[in-house]
Amino acid sequence: MIKNLAPSTSPELIQASDVPVRALAEIVAHFEPSLNGQGKMKFYEALAAKLSAAVRQDPPWTAKYIQSAISGTVLRGPLRRAILALAASLDDVPIAFARAEAVEVYAEPGTVKPGAYVFGQSVACAHPPCRSVFIKDNPRRIYCPRCDSPQKRKASDVPVRVSFLIPPR
């Protein structure tokens, strides 16, 4: 195994920043036996492909970038997420769940269980004055529940007179 990825010796020294380093050490230990004398750069290329696929990195990372990360560069952003996702997949966690992040979502009582994985993307309501953001439950939905009917959209489009100086028509 690559020497500088050895975990801390004392459990008291474990910090949140050590987690991706430890995960990367696990990944290297898991895939290193498959090296079969091909050389380290081939190993880094294969590892770069696996990590890039874990978070859909486009363009994919290069072998040199992964080599620099392994040799001690701070692990941040997408590479950190890729390392944690790939490490979780080694523990039989589906890669889609490993890629996920916790967010706050508001739902009607009993419709979404805590910890549920949401596959949809949030979209803005297509009604210009509305600033709601929602997750589609139907691919054709373009309006939030508040603006869903044409009558509701038309009622909110009526301009309100701001000044009494304008004579009524």
Number of C-alpha atoms within 10 A of each C-alpha: 13 11 9 11 19 13 17 12 8 7 8 7 10 13 9 8 12 15 15 21 23 19 20 23 21 20 19 19 14 13 13 16 11 10 14 8 9 9 9 13 15 13 22 22 18 16 21 23 18 17 26 21 16 23 22 14 15 8 7 14 19 16 19 13 15 20 18 11 17 20 13 11 11 14 17 13 8 15 22 20 20 26 29 24 25 26 25 18 17 14 9 10 13 13 19 13 14 20 18 14 8 8 6 5 10 7 9 6 7 7 7 13 9 8 8 9 13 12 9 12 8 11 15 16 21 16 16 9 11 15 11 15 13 18 18 16 8 8 8 7 14 17 20 20 12 11 20 15 11 8 10 12 17 10 10 13 12 8 7 7 9 7 7 7 7 8 6 6 3
